[in-house]
């Protein structure tokens, strides 16, 4: 029930009903509405300034998830790219060399941008562009894999007609190394253990106790068996035909003799410390024609892909040779 207000009129000396003018009522209503609007705007401004809307929260979660997935995809891409690069290198430098086939040009494998340039581009991308960039790189990886599969199919056809060549191609490690812990120095420029200068190391060094059996890595004929005073100490050189030769240096005792035919996996000598050597080990080289090749790419018969990746890292990380 609406309250009725009265006031005392001093002129008429009696109480009269108070009547609010319409103008005053309208002003009061306008003031209330204006105050409410201003207060609402302030509340909304504060909320938008310091609080995220549900839509913004959802977009932020999606952005965080997108950045997380992009990081995972980028790491996975780098891993795939490195493995594929090693496969391509083995394809060109080993498999196609074995069969005297022309290496595949890089253009057929759709090489990606150089790593430095690639990193500069990625650093300037936003999340959406980064996702698109990764998708393109994965597409490039797929195209390279397709080309590599085609190359391996061609090599497979060559294999069927060249069993003898394969038997004469180095394909195993020259000593038992199941745990992959015997590689002490890789192929390439290394620190000389005696002169402490950087010199080219034309093979791999395997540490092993004196007397450890050494195996022929392919079929062939022994051309050298003895000590020629060239720093290799007691060593054996096997001629495998097809311009391939392997060298086994610093042996303690020789089992194979000059002119003897040997088979892959046959014991030809025992690890020693003869010649220019700082400790018992086997120095192993692979030579085609007059060119020294990295022996690590010739262990494809007795290593799984995971073991191969492991031995690659070991050979690259150890930079002082034993001879």
C-alpha positions in Angstrom: 0.0 0.0 0.0 1.5 3.3 -1.1 2.4 5.6 1.8 0.9 9.1 1.7 3.1 11.9 3.0 1.8 15.1 4.7 3.4 18.4 5.6 2.3 21.3 7.8 1.4 24.4 5.8 2.3 27.4 7.9 0.1 29.6 5.8 -3.1 27.7 6.1 -2.1 26.3 9.5 -3.0 22.8 8.7 -1.6 19.5 7.4 -1.8 19.0 3.6 -1.0 16.0 1.4 2.5 16.2 -0.2 2.3 16.0 -4.0 5.6 15.5 -6.0 5.7 17.4 -9.3 6.0 15.2 -12.4 9.1 17.1 -13.4 10.8 16.1 -10.1 9.7 12.5 -10.5 11.1 12.3 -14.1 14.4 13.8 -12.9 14.7 11.3 -10.1 13.9 8.4 -12.6 16.5 9.7 -15.1 19.1 10.1 -12.3 18.6 6.5 -11.2 18.7 5.1 -14.7 21.9 7.1 -15.4 23.6 6.0 -12.2 22.7 2.3 -13.0 24.0 2.6 -16.6 27.3 4.2 -15.4 27.7 1.6 -12.6 27.0 -1.2 -15.1 29.6 0.2 -17.6 32.2 0.4 -14.8 31.5 -3.2 -13.8 31.7 -4.4 -17.4 34.9 -2.5 -18.0 36.5 -4.0 -14.9 35.3 -7.5 -15.8 36.7 -7.2 -19.4 40.0 -5.7 -18.1 40.7 -8.3 -15.4 38.5 -11.3 -16.1 38.3 -13.5 -19.2 35.0 -14.3 -20.7 34.0 -18.0 -21.1 34.7 -17.7 -24.8 38.1 -16.1 -24.2 39.0 -18.9 -21.7 38.1 -21.5 -24.3 40.1 -19.8 -26.9 43.1 -19.5 -24.5 42.9 -23.2 -23.7 42.7 -24.0 -27.5 45.7 -21.8 -28.1 47.8 -23.4 -25.3 46.9 -26.9 -26.7 47.8 -25.8 -30.2 51.2 -24.5 -29.1 51.8 -27.8 -27.1 50.9 -29.9 -30.1 53.0 -27.8 -32.4 56.0 -28.4 -30.1 55.4 -32.1 -30.2 55.0 -32.2 -34.0 58.1 -30.1 -34.4 60.2 -32.4 -32.2 58.7 -35.4 -34.1 59.5 -33.8 -37.4 63.1 -33.2 -36.4 63.5 -36.8 -35.4 62.0 -38.1 -38.6 64.1 -35.7 -40.7 67.3 -36.9 -39.0 66.5 -40.5 -39.5 65.5 -40.0 -43.1 68.6 -38.0 -43.7 70.7 -40.9 -42.5 68.7 -43.3 -44.8 69.3 -41.0 -47.8 73.0 -40.7 -47.0 73.3 -44.5 -46.7 71.3 -44.9 -49.9 73.6 -42.5 -51.9 76.9 -43.3 -50.3 76.6 -47.0 -49.7 73.8 -48.9 -51.4 73.9 -47.1 -54.7 77.7 -47.1 -54.6 77.6 -50.9 -54.0 75.6 -51.3 -57.2 77.4 -48.6 -59.1 74.1 -46.7 -59.6 73.8 -43.0 -59.9 72.8 -41.3 -56.5 69.4 -39.7 -56.4 69.6 -35.9 -56.7 68.4 -34.0 -53.7 65.7 -32.3 -55.9 63.9 -35.7 -56.2 63.8 -36.0 -52.4 62.4 -32.5 -52.1 65.0 -31.2 -49.6 63.7 -28.8 -46.9 65.3 -25.4 -46.2 68.6 -25.2 -44.5 68.3 -25.5 -40.7 69.4 -22.0 -39.9 67.0 -20.4 -42.4 64.2 -22.7 -41.3 64.7 -21.7 -37.6 64.6 -18.0 -38.5 61.3 -18.5 -40.4 59.8 -20.6 -37.6 60.7 -18.0 -34.9 58.6 -15.3 -36.7 55.5 -17.4 -37.1 52.3 -17.2 -35.0 50.6 -20.4 -33.8 48.4 -20.8 -36.9 51.2 -20.1 -39.3 53.4 -22.5 -37.4 50.8 -25.3 -37.7 50.6 -24.7 -41.4 54.4 -24.7 -41.7 54.7 -28.0 -39.8 51.9 -29.5 -42.0 53.9 -28.5 -45.1 57.1 -30.0 -43.7 55.4 -33.2 -42.9 54.1 -33.3 -46.4 57.7 -32.8 -47.6 58.8 -35.7 -45.3 56.1 -37.9 -46.9 57.3 -37.0 -50.4 60.9 -37.9 -49.4 59.8 -41.2 -48.0 57.9 -42.0 -51.2 61.1 -41.2 -53.2 63.2 -43.3 -50.8 60.8 -46.3 -51.0 61.1 -46.1 -54.8 64.8 -46.0 -54.6 64.9 -49.0 -52.3 62.6 -51.0 -54.6 65.2 -50.3 -57.4 68.0 -51.5 -55.1 66.0 -54.6 -54.2 65.9 -55.5 -57.9 69.6 -55.1 -58.1 70.1 -57.3 -55.0 68.4 -60.2 -56.7 71.0 -60.3 -59.4 74.1 -59.4 -57.3 74.3 -61.9 -54.5 78.0 -62.4 -55.1 78.5 -58.7 -54.9 76.7 -58.5 -51.6 78.7 -61.4 -50.2 81.9 -59.4 -51.1 80.6 -56.2 -49.6 81.6 -55.4 -46.0 78.3 -55.8 -44.0 79.1 -56.6 -40.4 81.1 -55.3 -37.5 84.7 -56.8 -37.4 84.3 -58.0 -33.8 81.5 -58.9 -31.4 80.0 -55.6 -30.2 76.4 -56.5 -29.2 76.2 -53.8 -26.5 77.7 -51.2 -28.9 80.1 -50.0 -26.2 83.4 -50.7 -28.0 83.5 -47.8 -30.5 86.2 -45.5 -29.2 86.8 -43.3 -32.2 84.8 -42.5 -35.3 85.7 -41.8 -38.9 86.9 -38.3 -39.8 89.1 -35.6 -38.2 90.1 -36.7 -34.7 92.7 -35.8 -32.1 95.9 -37.8 -32.6 96.6 -39.6 -29.2 100.4 -39.1 -29.6 100.8 -35.7 -31.2 97.6 -34.2 -29.8 96.9 -32.5 -33.2 93.8 -32.9 -35.3 94.3 -35.5 -38.1 92.1 -37.4 -40.4 91.2 -40.8 -39.0 90.4 -43.1 -42.0 88.5 -45.8 -40.0 86.9 -46.8 -36.8 88.6 -47.9 -33.5 87.1 -50.6 -31.4 88.3 -51.1 -27.9 88.5 -54.8 -26.8 90.7 -57.0 -24.6 93.9 -58.4 -26.2 93.1 -61.7 -27.8 89.5 -60.8 -28.8 88.6 -62.5 -32.1 88.5 -60.4 -35.2 86.1 -61.4 -38.1 86.3 -60.8 -41.9 83.4 -58.5 -42.7 82.9 -59.9 -46.2 84.1 -62.7 -48.5 87.5 -62.1 -50.1 91.2 -63.0 -50.5 93.9 -61.9 -48.0 96.4 -59.7 -49.8 98.5 -58.5 -46.8 99.1 -60.4 -43.5 102.0 -59.1 -41.4 103.8 -56.0 -40.1 105.0 -53.6 -42.9 106.3 -50.9 -40.6 103.5 -48.5 -41.6 102.1 -47.8 -38.2 99.3 -50.5 -38.4 101.5 -53.1 -36.7 100.4 -56.6 -37.4 97.5 -56.1 -39.8 95.5 -57.8 -42.5 94.1 -56.4 -45.8 91.4 -58.3 -47.5 90.6 -57.8 -51.2 86.9 -58.4 -51.6 86.7 -57.6 -55.4 84.5 -54.9 -56.9 87.2 -52.4 -55.8 86.5 -53.1 -52.1 89.3 -53.7 -49.5 89.1 -53.8 -45.7 92.0 -53.3 -43.3 92.3 -54.7 -39.7 95.1 -53.1 -37.8 97.2 -53.5 -34.5 96.5 -57.3 -34.2 98.1 -59.4 -31.5 98.2 -62.5 -33.6 97.2 -63.3 -37.3 95.2 -66.4 -38.1 94.6 -65.8 -41.8 97.5 -66.0 -44.2 98.4 -64.1 -47.4 96.6 -65.6 -50.4 93.9 -67.3 -48.3 90.2 -67.1 -49.2 88.0 -66.1 -46.3 84.3 -65.9 -45.8 82.3 -63.2 -44.0 82.3 -64.0 -40.2 85.5 -66.1 -40.3 88.1 -65.4 -37.6 91.2 -63.8 -39.2 93.1 -62.6 -36.2 93.0 -61.3 -32.6 92.9 -57.8 -31.1 96.3 -56.5 -30.1 98.4 -53.4 -29.4 101.0 -53.5 -32.1 102.3 -50.6 -34.2 101.3 -47.0 -33.5 98.8 -47.8 -30.8 98.1 -46.5 -27.3 96.1 -49.5 -26.0 94.6 -52.8 -27.1 92.1 -52.1 -29.9 91.2 -52.9 -33.5 91.6 -50.2 -36.2 89.2 -51.0 -39.1 89.0 -49.4 -42.5 86.8 -49.8 -45.6 88.4 -48.7 -48.9 86.7 -48.5 -52.3 89.2 -47.9 -55.0 91.5 -45.3 -53.4 88.8 -43.7 -51.3 88.3 -44.3 -47.6 84.6 -44.8 -46.7 83.0 -44.4 -43.3 82.8 -48.1 -42.0 79.8 -47.2 -39.8 77.6 -47.3 -42.9 78.6 -50.9 -43.6 77.1 -52.5 -40.4 73.6 -53.0 -41.9 73.6 -56.8 -41.5 73.9 -57.1 -37.7 72.3 -53.9 -36.4 68.6 -52.9 -35.9 67.6 -49.3 -36.8 67.7 -48.4 -33.1 71.2 -49.8 -32.6 72.4 -48.1 -35.8 71.2 -44.7 -34.5 73.0 -45.4 -31.2 76.3 -46.4 -32.8 76.1 -43.3 -35.0 75.9 -41.1 -31.9 78.7 -42.9 -30.2 81.0 -42.6 -33.2 80.3 -38.9 -33.5 80.8 -38.1 -29.8 84.2 -39.7 -29.4 86.9 -37.6 -31.0 90.3 -39.1 -29.9 91.6 -42.1 -31.7 93.8 -44.9 -30.3 96.3 -44.8 -33.2 
